[in-house]
């Protein structure tokens, strides 16, 4: 399965990509929303995992563009950065 991971946090990006590759998936990555949109159009991933807040296009804007695209159905997983910050602050 080809999975696009979009996150402006390099540590989060590396963790998710490593976990997915260890499970046998192919990954492509993007560090902002505009880059993710370009990767989506050229590579047509099966799944997109995106941070909610990113430079350029937000995760929500990316989701809307993907849903409006005439490509086959793509599964989307949105990860809110705030939830990650809360989880980290609890120790």
N, C-alpha and C positions, 0 to 999 in steps of 0.2 A: 504494500500500500504506500502511495506517495503522500507525504504529509508536509504541509507548509507551516512552519513555526515563525510567528512574527512577534518580536518583543524587542524593545529598545534597551533592556537590561541584559548585558552580555552574560552575566552569571546565570540568570534564569533561562536564557536561550540555550546555553551549553548544557544545563541540567536536563531540560526537556529533550533536546536533540539526542543526548547520550542515552537516556532512558528509552526513547523510541527506537533508536538504532539497535540497542541491546535486545529489543523485542523483535527485531528483524524488519523494521520498516525503513523505507528510504525517506530522507528528510532534505528539504530545502529550507533555507532560513532567510529572514528579512529583518532589518533593524529599524524599519519605520513603515508606516502605513502605505506610503507611495510605492516603496520597494516591494511590499507584499502584494499590492494590486498588480504591479508589473509581472511579478513571479506567477501570480494566479493566472493571468492571461496567457502567458507563454508556456507554462508547465501543466496547467489544469490538474491540480492535486485532488486527491480523493477527500482529504480532510484539511481544514485550516484551523490551527490553534493560534489565537491572537490575543495579545494584551489589549485591554480596554483603552488605555491612554498611551498613545505613541506620538512622536513627532510626525508632521505631515498630516496624513489621514488617520483619524482615530479608528479604533477597532470597530466601533458602531458604523462609521461611514464605510469602512471596508466591507462589513457584513451586508450593508444595503446594496453596495455595488455588485457584490457576488450574487446576491439574490436576484438582482435585475439582469444579470448576464444570462444569455441564452444557453450556456453550457449545461451539461448534465448536472444533476443534483450534487452538491458538495456539502458535506457535514461541517459544521462550524462549532468550535468550542471557544468561548470568550473567557478570559481570565482577568478579573478586575485587579489592578495593581494595589488598590486599597486593601483587599482581602489578604494579599501577600504581605503587606506591611503590618497588618494586624496580627497575622499568624507569627511573624518574626518578632514582634514586640512582646509577645507573651512568653518568649523564651523557649 
